[in-house]
Amino acid sequence: MGSRIFAFLGSPDGEARVGVKCGPNREVADEWIHRFPDDAKASAYIGRSGWNSLRLNGAIPDDELIEAVDGSYEAVVAKLPKRERPTV
C-alpha cells in the first residue's frame, strides 16, 4: 500500500501481537490501554504517534482487533498522497 505500513505482526518476544495506528495521537490511542491494560501497550518508538501493540488471543475481542486493523489502514491511506492511494 503505497510507501507506508499500516500494521506490524508479531513481537520481539514471539508473542502473537499486531501493531496498529489506534488514533491520531497518544491520548486517543491510550483508550485501548485503559480498556485492555494486559493486552494493549504503546508501540516502541512510534507509540507517541498513536501506535499500539495489541495482543492476539487475549481479552480484546476478535471483532475489535479487526476494527483496529481496518481503522489503521484507513488512517494511513488517508495520509498518503493521492497518487499512492489505492483505487477502488
Gaussian input, Z-matrix of N, CA and C with variables (Angstrom, degrees):
# hf/3-21g

backbone

0 1
 N
 C     1     B1
 C     2     B2     1     A1
 N     3     B3     2     A2     1     D1
 C     4     B4     3     A3     2     D2
 C     5     B5     4     A4     3     D3
 N     6     B6     5     A5     4     D4
 C     7     B7     6     A6     5     D5
 C     8     B8     7     A7     6     D6
 N     9     B9     8     A8     7     D7
 C    10    B10     9     A9     8     D8
 C    11    B11    10    A10     9     D9
 N    12    B12    11    A11    10    D10
 C    13    B13    12    A12    11    D11
 C    14    B14    13    A13    12    D12
 N    15    B15    14    A14    13    D13
 C    16    B16    15    A15    14    D14
 C    17    B17    16    A16    15    D15
 N    18    B18    17    A17    16    D16
 C    19    B19    18    A18    17    D17
 C    20    B20    19    A19    18    D18
 N    21    B21    20    A20    19    D19
 C    22    B22    21    A21    20    D20
 C    23    B23    22    A22    21    D21
 N    24    B24    23    A23    22    D22
 C    25    B25    24    A24    23    D23
 C    26    B26    25    A25    24    D24
 N    27    B27    26    A26    25    D25
 C    28    B28    27    A27    26    D26
 C    29    B29    28    A28    27    D27
 N    30    B30    29    A29    28    D28
 C    31    B31    30    A30    29    D29
 C    32    B32    31    A31    30    D30
 N    33    B33    32    A32    31    D31
 C    34    B34    33    A33    32    D32
 C    35    B35    34    A34    33    D33
 N    36    B36    35    A35    34    D34
 C    37    B37    36    A36    35    D35
 C    38    B38    37    A37    36    D36
 N    39    B39    38    A38    37    D37
 C    40    B40    39    A39    38    D38
 C    41    B41    40    A40    39    D39
 N    42    B42    41    A41    40    D40
 C    43    B43    42    A42    41    D41
 C    44    B44    43    A43    42    D42
 N    45    B45    44    A44    43    D43
 C    46    B46    45    A45    44    D44
 C    47    B47    46    A46    45    D45
 N    48    B48    47    A47    46    D46
 C    49    B49    48    A48    47    D47
 C    50    B50    49    A49    48    D48
 N    51    B51    50    A50    49    D49
 C    52    B52    51    A51    50    D50
 C    53    B53    52    A52    51    D51
 N    54    B54    53    A53    52    D52
 C    55    B55    54    A54    53    D53
 C    56    B56    55    A55    54    D54
 N    57    B57    56    A56    55    D55
 C    58    B58    57    A57    56    D56
 C    59    B59    58    A58    57    D57
 N    60    B60    59    A59    58    D58
 C    61    B61    60    A60    59    D59
 C    62    B62    61    A61    60    D60
 N    63    B63    62    A62    61    D61
 C    64    B64    63    A63    62    D62
 C    65    B65    64    A64    63    D63
 N    66    B66    65    A65    64    D64
 C    67    B67    66    A66    65    D65
 C    68    B68    67    A67    66    D66
 N    69    B69    68    A68    67    D67
 C    70    B70    69    A69    68    D68
 C    71    B71    70    A70    69    D69
 N    72    B72    71    A71    70    D70
 C    73    B73    72    A72    71    D71
 C    74    B74    73    A73    72    D72
 N    75    B75    74    A74    73    D73
 C    76    B76    75    A75    74    D74
 C    77    B77    76    A76    75    D75
 N    78    B78    77    A77    76    D76
 C    79    B79    78    A78    77    D77
 C    80    B80    79    A79    78    D78
 N    81    B81    80    A80    79    D79
 C    82    B82    81    A81    80    D80
 C    83    B83    82    A82    81    D81
 N    84    B84    83    A83    82    D82
 C    85    B85    84    A84    83    D83
 C    86    B86    85    A85    84    D84
 N    87    B87    86    A86    85    D85
 C    88    B88    87    A87    86    D86
 C    89    B89    88    A88    87    D87
 N    90    B90    89    A89    88    D88
 C    91    B91    90    A90    89    D89
 C    92    B92    91    A91    90    D90
 N    93    B93    92    A92    91    D91
 C    94    B94    93    A93    92    D92
 C    95    B95    94    A94    93    D93
 N    96    B96    95    A95    94    D94
 C    97    B97    96    A96    95    D95
 C    98    B98    97    A97    96    D96
 N    99    B99    98    A98    97    D97
 C   100   B100    99    A99    98    D98
 C   101   B101   100   A100    99    D99
 N   102   B102   101   A101   100   D100
 C   103   B103   102   A102   101   D101
 C   104   B104   103   A103   102   D102
 N   105   B105   104   A104   103   D103
 C   106   B106   105   A105   104   D104
 C   107   B107   106   A106   105   D105
 N   108   B108   107   A107   106   D106
 C   109   B109   108   A108   107   D107
 C   110   B110   109   A109   108   D108
 N   111   B111   110   A110   109   D109
 C   112   B112   111   A111   110   D110
 C   113   B113   112   A112   111   D111
 N   114   B114   113   A113   112   D112
 C   115   B115   114   A114   113   D113
 C   116   B116   115   A115   114   D114
 N   117   B117   116   A116   115   D115
 C   118   B118   117   A117   116   D116
 C   119   B119   118   A118   117   D117
 N   120   B120   119   A119   118   D118
 C   121   B121   120   A120   119   D119
 C   122   B122   121   A121   120   D120
 N   123   B123   122   A122   121   D121
 C   124   B124   123   A123   122   D122
 C   125   B125   124   A124   123   D123
 N   126   B126   125   A125   124   D124
 C   127   B127   126   A126   125   D125
 C   128   B128   127   A127   126   D126
 N   129   B129   128   A128   127   D127
 C   130   B130   129   A129   128   D128
 C   131   B131   130   A130   129   D129
 N   132   B132   131   A131   130   D130
 C   133   B133   132   A132   131   D131
 C   134   B134   133   A133   132   D132
 N   135   B135   134   A134   133   D133
 C   136   B136   135   A135   134   D134
 C   137   B137   136   A136   135   D135
 N   138   B138   137   A137   136   D136
 C   139   B139   138   A138   137   D137
 C   140   B140   139   A139   138   D138
 N   141   B141   140   A140   139   D139
 C   142   B142   141   A141   140   D140
 C   143   B143   142   A142   141   D141
 N   144   B144   143   A143   142   D142
 C   145   B145   144   A144   143   D143
 C   146   B146   145   A145   144   D144
 N   147   B147   146   A146   145   D145
 C   148   B148   147   A147   146   D146
 C   149   B149   148   A148   147   D147
 N   150   B150   149   A149   148   D148
 C   151   B151   150   A150   149   D149
 C   152   B152   151   A151   150   D150
 N   153   B153   152   A152   151   D151
 C   154   B154   153   A153   152   D152
 C   155   B155   154   A154   153   D153
 N   156   B156   155   A155   154   D154
 C   157   B157   156   A156   155   D155
 C   158   B158   157   A157   156   D156
 N   159   B159   158   A158   157   D157
 C   160   B160   159   A159   158   D158
 C   161   B161   160   A160   159   D159
 N   162   B162   161   A161   160   D160
 C   163   B163   162   A162   161   D161
 C   164   B164   163   A163   162   D162
 N   165   B165   164   A164   163   D163
 C   166   B166   165   A165   164   D164
 C   167   B167   166   A166   165   D165
 N   168   B168   167   A167   166   D166
 C   169   B169   168   A168   167   D167
 C   170   B170   169   A169   168   D168
 N   171   B171   170   A170   169   D169
 C   172   B172   171   A171   170   D170
 C   173   B173   172   A172   171   D171
 N   174   B174   173   A173   172   D172
 C   175   B175   174   A174   173   D173
 C   176   B176   175   A175   174   D174
 N   177   B177   176   A176   175   D175
 C   178   B178   177   A177   176   D176
 C   179   B179   178   A178   177   D177
 N   180   B180   179   A179   178   D178
 C   181   B181   180   A180   179   D179
 C   182   B182   181   A181   180   D180
 N   183   B183   182   A182   181   D181
 C   184   B184   183   A183   182   D182
 C   185   B185   184   A184   183   D183
 N   186   B186   185   A185   184   D184
 C   187   B187   186   A186   185   D185
 C   188   B188   187   A187   186   D186
 N   189   B189   188   A188   187   D187
 C   190   B190   189   A189   188   D188
 C   191   B191   190   A190   189   D189
 N   192   B192   191   A191   190   D190
 C   193   B193   192   A192   191   D191
 C   194   B194   193   A193   192   D192
 N   195   B195   194   A194   193   D193
 C   196   B196   195   A195   194   D194
 C   197   B197   196   A196   195   D195
 N   198   B198   197   A197   196   D196
 C   199   B199   198   A198   197   D197
 C   200   B200   199   A199   198   D198
 N   201   B201   200   A200   199   D199
 C   202   B202   201   A201   200   D200
 C   203   B203   202   A202   201   D201
 N   204   B204   203   A203   202   D202
 C   205   B205   204   A204   203   D203
 C   206   B206   205   A205   204   D204
 N   207   B207   206   A206   205   D205
 C   208   B208   207   A207   206   D206
 C   209   B209   208   A208   207   D207
 N   210   B210   209   A209   208   D208
 C   211   B211   210   A210   209   D209
 C   212   B212   211   A211   210   D210
 N   213   B213   212   A212   211   D211
 C   214   B214   213   A213   212   D212
 C   215   B215   214   A214   213   D213
 N   216   B216   215   A215   214   D214
 C   217   B217   216   A216   215   D215
 C   218   B218   217   A217   216   D216
 N   219   B219   218   A218   217   D217
 C   220   B220   219   A219   218   D218
 C   221   B221   220   A220   219   D219
 N   222   B222   221   A221   220   D220
 C   223   B223   222   A222   221   D221
 C   224   B224   223   A223   222   D222
 N   225   B225   224   A224   223   D223
 C   226   B226   225   A225   224   D224
 C   227   B227   226   A226   225   D225
 N   228   B228   227   A227   226   D226
 C   229   B229   228   A228   227   D227
 C   230   B230   229   A229   228   D228
 N   231   B231   230   A230   229   D229
 C   232   B232   231   A231   230   D230
 C   233   B233   232   A232   231   D231
 N   234   B234   233   A233   232   D232
 C   235   B235   234   A234   233   D233
 C   236   B236   235   A235   234   D234
 N   237   B237   236   A236   235   D235
 C   238   B238   237   A237   236   D236
 C   239   B239   238   A238   237   D237
 N   240   B240   239   A239   238   D238
 C   241   B241   240   A240   239   D239
 C   242   B242   241   A241   240   D240
 N   243   B243   242   A242   241   D241
 C   244   B244   243   A243   242   D242
 C   245   B245   244   A244   243   D243
 N   246   B246   245   A245   244   D244
 C   247   B247   246   A246   245   D245
 C   248   B248   247   A247   246   D246
 N   249   B249   248   A248   247   D247
 C   250   B250   249   A249   248   D248
 C   251   B251   250   A250   249   D249
 N   252   B252   251   A251   250   D250
 C   253   B253   252   A252   251   D251
 C   254   B254   253   A253   252   D252
 N   255   B255   254   A254   253   D253
 C   256   B256   255   A255   254   D254
 C   257   B257   256   A256   255   D255
 N   258   B258   257   A257   256   D256
 C   259   B259   258   A258   257   D257
 C   260   B260   259   A259   258   D258
 N   261   B261   260   A260   259   D259
 C   262   B262   261   A261   260   D260
 C   263   B263   262   A262   261   D261

   B1=1.4381
   B2=1.5207
   B3=1.2726
   B4=1.4509
   B5=1.5160
   B6=1.3006
   B7=1.4641
   B8=1.5233
   B9=1.3077
   B10=1.4684
   B11=1.5255
   B12=1.3154
   B13=1.4616
   B14=1.5253
   B15=1.3402
   B16=1.4640
   B17=1.5245
   B18=1.3464
   B19=1.4667
   B20=1.5256
   B21=1.3259
   B22=1.4580
   B23=1.5232
   B24=1.3130
   B25=1.4649
   B26=1.5167
   B27=1.3395
   B28=1.4566
   B29=1.5175
   B30=1.3220
   B31=1.4566
   B32=1.5241
   B33=1.3223
   B34=1.4696
   B35=1.5309
   B36=1.3387
   B37=1.4665
   B38=1.5299
   B39=1.3450
   B40=1.4513
   B41=1.5141
   B42=1.3301
   B43=1.4678
   B44=1.5280
   B45=1.3259
   B46=1.4629
   B47=1.5231
   B48=1.3246
   B49=1.4676
   B50=1.5176
   B51=1.3199
   B52=1.4546
   B53=1.5279
   B54=1.3137
   B55=1.4575
   B56=1.5162
   B57=1.3199
   B58=1.4640
   B59=1.5229
   B60=1.3152
   B61=1.4565
   B62=1.5253
   B63=1.3237
   B64=1.4658
   B65=1.5230
   B66=1.2977
   B67=1.4510
   B68=1.5133
   B69=1.3228
   B70=1.4597
   B71=1.5270
   B72=1.3538
   B73=1.4659
   B74=1.5281
   B75=1.3211
   B76=1.4593
   B77=1.5288
   B78=1.3214
   B79=1.4664
   B80=1.5230
   B81=1.3066
   B82=1.4653
   B83=1.5317
   B84=1.3273
   B85=1.4613
   B86=1.5289
   B87=1.3139
   B88=1.4747
   B89=1.5263
   B90=1.3141
   B91=1.4627
   B92=1.5239
   B93=1.3275
   B94=1.4667
   B95=1.5273
   B96=1.3157
   B97=1.4670
   B98=1.5268
   B99=1.3204
   B100=1.4697
   B101=1.5307
   B102=1.3238
   B103=1.4686
   B104=1.5179
   B105=1.3386
   B106=1.4660
   B107=1.5306
   B108=1.3385
   B109=1.4697
   B110=1.5271
   B111=1.3250
   B112=1.4606
   B113=1.5256
   B114=1.3294
   B115=1.4645
   B116=1.5235
   B117=1.2978
   B118=1.4617
   B119=1.5193
   B120=1.3119
   B121=1.4660
   B122=1.5234
   B123=1.3083
   B124=1.4592
   B125=1.5226
   B126=1.3107
   B127=1.4640
   B128=1.5266
   B129=1.3105
   B130=1.4669
   B131=1.5291
   B132=1.2916
   B133=1.4698
   B134=1.5259
   B135=1.3268
   B136=1.4684
   B137=1.5252
   B138=1.3138
   B139=1.4586
   B140=1.5154
   B141=1.3214
   B142=1.4696
   B143=1.5260
   B144=1.3326
   B145=1.4661
   B146=1.5168
   B147=1.3342
   B148=1.4606
   B149=1.5165
   B150=1.3312
   B151=1.4588
   B152=1.5277
   B153=1.3455
   B154=1.4583
   B155=1.5149
   B156=1.3110
   B157=1.4534
   B158=1.5259
   B159=1.3329
   B160=1.4666
   B161=1.5257
   B162=1.3184
   B163=1.4646
   B164=1.5175
   B165=1.3164
   B166=1.4629
   B167=1.5219
   B168=1.2941
   B169=1.4713
   B170=1.5194
   B171=1.3347
   B172=1.4554
   B173=1.5197
   B174=1.3143
   B175=1.4661
   B176=1.5314
   B177=1.3232
   B178=1.4644
   B179=1.5285
   B180=1.3433
   B181=1.4639
   B182=1.5373
   B183=1.3283
   B184=1.4623
   B185=1.5205
   B186=1.3415
   B187=1.4585
   B188=1.5285
   B189=1.3263
   B190=1.4662
   B191=1.5235
   B192=1.3252
   B193=1.4650
   B194=1.5330
   B195=1.3231
   B196=1.4661
   B197=1.5224
   B198=1.3341
   B199=1.4674
   B200=1.5221
   B201=1.3345
   B202=1.4604
   B203=1.5282
   B204=1.3244
   B205=1.4740
   B206=1.5292
   B207=1.3295
   B208=1.4646
   B209=1.5272
   B210=1.3318
   B211=1.4603
   B212=1.5193
   B213=1.3209
   B214=1.4599
   B215=1.5225
   B216=1.3135
   B217=1.4697
   B218=1.5242
   B219=1.3221
   B220=1.4715
   B221=1.5284
   B222=1.3330
   B223=1.4684
   B224=1.5222
   B225=1.3164
   B226=1.4594
   B227=1.5310
   B228=1.3200
   B229=1.4708
   B230=1.5282
   B231=1.3158
   B232=1.4689
   B233=1.5268
   B234=1.3220
   B235=1.4664
   B236=1.5307
   B237=1.3198
   B238=1.4606
   B239=1.5273
   B240=1.3225
   B241=1.4678
   B242=1.5286
   B243=1.3204
   B244=1.4743
   B245=1.5192
   B246=1.3134
   B247=1.4704
   B248=1.5310
   B249=1.3251
   B250=1.4653
   B251=1.5128
   B252=1.3090
   B253=1.4732
   B254=1.5186
   B255=1.3363
   B256=1.4626
   B257=1.5293
   B258=1.3100
   B259=1.4651
   B260=1.5219
   B261=1.3045
   B262=1.4738
   B263=1.5003
   A1=108.58
   A2=116.95
   A3=118.80
   A4=111.39
   A5=115.43
   A6=120.51
   A7=112.09
   A8=117.74
   A9=121.69
   A10=111.56
   A11=114.41
   A12=122.17
   A13=107.66
   A14=117.23
   A15=119.50
   A16=112.47
   A17=117.79
   A18=120.43
   A19=110.12
   A20=114.83
   A21=123.06
   A22=107.04
   A23=117.80
   A24=120.79
   A25=110.05
   A26=115.71
   A27=121.52
   A28=112.00
   A29=114.67
   A30=121.25
   A31=108.43
   A32=117.42
   A33=119.80
   A34=113.94
   A35=116.08
   A36=118.59
   A37=113.08
   A38=116.96
   A39=121.49
   A40=115.19
   A41=117.20
   A42=120.89
   A43=109.52
   A44=116.61
   A45=121.80
   A46=109.48
   A47=116.76
   A48=122.76
   A49=109.68
   A50=114.33
   A51=121.27
   A52=107.23
   A53=115.82
   A54=121.38
   A55=108.86
   A56=116.29
   A57=121.06
   A58=111.00
   A59=115.12
   A60=121.02
   A61=107.09
   A62=116.30
   A63=121.96
   A64=112.83
   A65=117.48
   A66=120.87
   A67=110.18
   A68=116.17
   A69=119.98
   A70=113.90
   A71=116.09
   A72=119.72
   A73=109.19
   A74=115.38
   A75=121.29
   A76=112.23
   A77=116.42
   A78=120.32
   A79=111.64
   A80=117.49
   A81=121.40
   A82=110.19
   A83=117.18
   A84=121.38
   A85=111.76
   A86=117.22
   A87=120.67
   A88=112.89
   A89=118.29
   A90=120.10
   A91=110.78
   A92=117.21
   A93=121.11
   A94=110.48
   A95=115.62
   A96=120.12
   A97=110.69
   A98=116.84
   A99=120.26
   A100=111.08
   A101=116.72
   A102=120.36
   A103=112.81
   A104=116.38
   A105=121.50
   A106=110.19
   A107=117.72
   A108=120.62
   A109=114.51
   A110=118.62
   A111=120.77
   A112=113.04
   A113=117.19
   A114=120.35
   A115=114.72
   A116=118.89
   A117=121.69
   A118=109.20
   A119=116.08
   A120=120.37
   A121=108.91
   A122=115.57
   A123=120.42
   A124=109.00
   A125=116.50
   A126=120.90
   A127=110.17
   A128=115.02
   A129=120.35
   A130=109.64
   A131=115.72
   A132=125.35
   A133=114.52
   A134=118.83
   A135=120.13
   A136=112.54
   A137=117.19
   A138=121.63
   A139=113.64
   A140=116.82
   A141=119.46
   A142=111.94
   A143=116.42
   A144=121.26
   A145=112.54
   A146=117.67
   A147=121.15
   A148=114.97
   A149=117.79
   A150=120.91
   A151=110.03
   A152=115.27
   A153=122.41
   A154=109.62
   A155=114.89
   A156=122.80
   A157=106.29
   A158=116.27
   A159=121.96
   A160=109.67
   A161=116.44
   A162=120.97
   A163=110.12
   A164=115.17
   A165=121.27
   A166=108.82
   A167=117.26
   A168=123.45
   A169=112.71
   A170=116.75
   A171=121.72
   A172=109.57
   A173=116.15
   A174=121.97
   A175=113.00
   A176=117.52
   A177=119.70
   A178=107.93
   A179=117.37
   A180=120.10
   A181=111.29
   A182=115.32
   A183=120.71
   A184=112.60
   A185=117.52
   A186=119.30
   A187=111.47
   A188=117.35
   A189=120.18
   A190=111.07
   A191=117.35
   A192=120.26
   A193=110.23
   A194=116.10
   A195=120.56
   A196=110.12
   A197=117.19
   A198=120.91
   A199=111.14
   A200=117.38
   A201=121.24
   A202=110.66
   A203=116.95
   A204=120.57
   A205=109.75
   A206=116.92
   A207=120.57
   A208=111.06
   A209=116.81
   A210=121.08
   A211=111.93
   A212=116.56
   A213=121.01
   A214=110.05
   A215=116.13
   A216=120.84
   A217=110.38
   A218=116.05
   A219=120.39
   A220=111.75
   A221=117.19
   A222=120.68
   A223=111.68
   A224=116.38
   A225=119.97
   A226=110.58
   A227=117.80
   A228=121.11
   A229=110.45
   A230=117.35
   A231=120.81
   A232=112.23
   A233=117.45
   A234=121.33
   A235=113.09
   A236=117.45
   A237=120.23
   A238=110.75
   A239=117.16
   A240=119.06
   A241=108.33
   A242=117.26
   A243=120.51
   A244=112.34
   A245=117.89
   A246=120.14
   A247=112.00
   A248=118.04
   A249=121.42
   A250=113.23
   A251=118.35
   A252=120.50
   A253=110.05
   A254=116.55
   A255=118.99
   A256=110.79
   A257=115.62
   A258=119.82
   A259=108.03
   A260=114.04
   A261=118.71
   A262=109.40
   D1=96.59
   D2=177.49
   D3=55.80
   D4=-145.75
   D5=-178.84
   D6=-106.25
   D7=19.04
   D8=-176.00
   D9=-123.73
   D10=157.57
   D11=177.27
   D12=-107.98
   D13=138.53
   D14=178.82
   D15=-112.91
   D16=-8.12
   D17=178.95
   D18=-157.11
   D19=148.45
   D20=174.41
   D21=-120.99
   D22=137.17
   D23=178.69
   D24=-111.53
   D25=140.15
   D26=177.69
   D27=88.87
   D28=-175.74
   D29=178.14
   D30=-155.57
   D31=161.43
   D32=-178.86
   D33=-59.01
   D34=-28.77
   D35=-178.86
   D36=-89.79
   D37=5.42
   D38=177.72
   D39=84.48
   D40=0.18
   D41=179.08
   D42=-71.18
   D43=143.13
   D44=179.07
   D45=-73.18
   D46=107.00
   D47=-178.33
   D48=-139.81
   D49=158.93
   D50=170.56
   D51=-128.09
   D52=131.69
   D53=176.45
   D54=-100.09
   D55=123.55
   D56=-177.32
   D57=-139.32
   D58=158.70
   D59=175.05
   D60=-78.82
   D61=114.93
   D62=-174.43
   D63=-103.60
   D64=8.75
   D65=179.06
   D66=165.29
   D67=169.20
   D68=-177.82
   D69=-72.54
   D70=-15.01
   D71=-178.16
   D72=-154.87
   D73=176.37
   D74=-177.32
   D75=-63.17
   D76=-39.51
   D77=-177.58
   D78=-58.95
   D79=-46.45
   D80=179.71
   D81=-67.96
   D82=-43.47
   D83=-178.73
   D84=-64.92
   D85=-27.14
   D86=179.69
   D87=-64.42
   D88=-18.10
   D89=177.21
   D90=-58.78
   D91=-36.14
   D92=177.10
   D93=-63.76
   D94=-41.76
   D95=-178.21
   D96=-67.21
   D97=-36.25
   D98=177.99
   D99=-69.42
   D100=-37.26
   D101=-179.37
   D102=-76.33
   D103=-36.03
   D104=-175.47
   D105=-131.51
   D106=68.25
   D107=-173.18
   D108=-61.18
   D109=-26.52
   D110=179.84
   D111=-88.16
   D112=-13.81
   D113=-171.90
   D114=-122.61
   D115=-5.36
   D116=179.31
   D117=-127.59
   D118=138.83
   D119=175.56
   D120=-149.39
   D121=154.98
   D122=178.00
   D123=-64.22
   D124=136.37
   D125=178.57
   D126=-69.55
   D127=140.60
   D128=177.31
   D129=-60.94
   D130=139.51
   D131=174.54
   D132=71.60
   D133=-40.01
   D134=-176.96
   D135=-111.17
   D136=3.93
   D137=-178.88
   D138=-58.65
   D139=-35.02
   D140=-178.81
   D141=-63.76
   D142=-18.46
   D143=179.26
   D144=-93.57
   D145=11.42
   D146=176.08
   D147=97.38
   D148=13.52
   D149=179.82
   D150=-93.82
   D151=136.06
   D152=176.34
   D153=-125.39
   D154=155.90
   D155=171.28
   D156=-105.96
   D157=120.88
   D158=-176.73
   D159=-111.65
   D160=127.99
   D161=-178.73
   D162=-75.55
   D163=133.89
   D164=174.85
   D165=-84.69
   D166=154.18
   D167=178.05
   D168=61.80
   D169=29.49
   D170=176.75
   D171=-114.02
   D172=-143.52
   D173=-176.93
   D174=-80.59
   D175=-14.89
   D176=-179.68
   D177=-76.58
   D178=120.59
   D179=-179.79
   D180=-61.41
   D181=145.97
   D182=-178.83
   D183=-55.09
   D184=-39.85
   D185=-178.67
   D186=-64.98
   D187=-32.52
   D188=177.26
   D189=-73.76
   D190=-34.54
   D191=174.96
   D192=-63.40
   D193=-43.29
   D194=178.60
   D195=-62.58
   D196=-43.33
   D197=177.26
   D198=-61.58
   D199=-37.82
   D200=179.70
   D201=-65.24
   D202=-42.68
   D203=178.15
   D204=-65.33
   D205=-45.76
   D206=178.39
   D207=-60.41
   D208=-43.48
   D209=179.67
   D210=-64.47
   D211=-37.92
   D212=177.82
   D213=-64.18
   D214=-44.71
   D215=177.95
   D216=-57.95
   D217=-49.84
   D218=-178.71
   D219=-61.55
   D220=-41.08
   D221=-179.65
   D222=-65.64
   D223=-40.71
   D224=-179.10
   D225=-72.03
   D226=-43.38
   D227=179.15
   D228=-61.39
   D229=-39.23
   D230=-178.74
   D231=-60.51
   D232=-26.67
   D233=-178.78
   D234=-91.83
   D235=-6.57
   D236=179.13
   D237=-72.42
   D238=149.90
   D239=170.67
   D240=-61.09
   D241=149.04
   D242=-176.38
   D243=-54.49
   D244=-35.53
   D245=-177.61
   D246=-67.25
   D247=-19.32
   D248=179.85
   D249=-100.25
   D250=-7.33
   D251=-178.93
   D252=-73.47
   D253=141.92
   D254=177.33
   D255=-65.54
   D256=145.23
   D257=176.95
   D258=-95.42
   D259=139.17
   D260=-177.59
   D261=-118.19

